[in-house]
């Protein structure tokens, strides 16, 4: 259910773009993101910081796109989001000496500190990569090609998440269970 919620706004954005234009699609994305966050809030009774930042950027960049009738704003929103995530993760780990990933997920996953650090570095690299790729596509390709990239570009996060899952599964610390003799 939650996975569907994660992909719903982009799928609706893509569909609206194919049936109308970037401005209708932007409005649909804004509305779908609000509904998505409301549903997440109803399920979890809270929104994570990343949810709040994502929603704020969608609404701000979407509003600028619609008010100024300039599609560049919505096209650059992912670049700004990924760059902000990379900067925040970098600042947190190397300046504040805090690992946000461990702070957010540590109660759900028991991993050695070195693994948490590698995951954090991997996330920084992933966010930098996605920021650069989206920025390149937004700058040098047509809006239609960018929209197609947004849909088919979900291969990147899926591959990254699967890779993380494989990596993490090798390092999960299990509580020792008594052996049956």
PyMOL commands that set and color helices and strands:
alter all, ss='L'
color gray80, all
select helices_A, chain A and resi 2-19+22-44+49-68+72-94+100-105+113-140+143-152+154-169
alter helices_A, ss='H'
color red, helices_A
deselect
rebuild
show_as cartoon
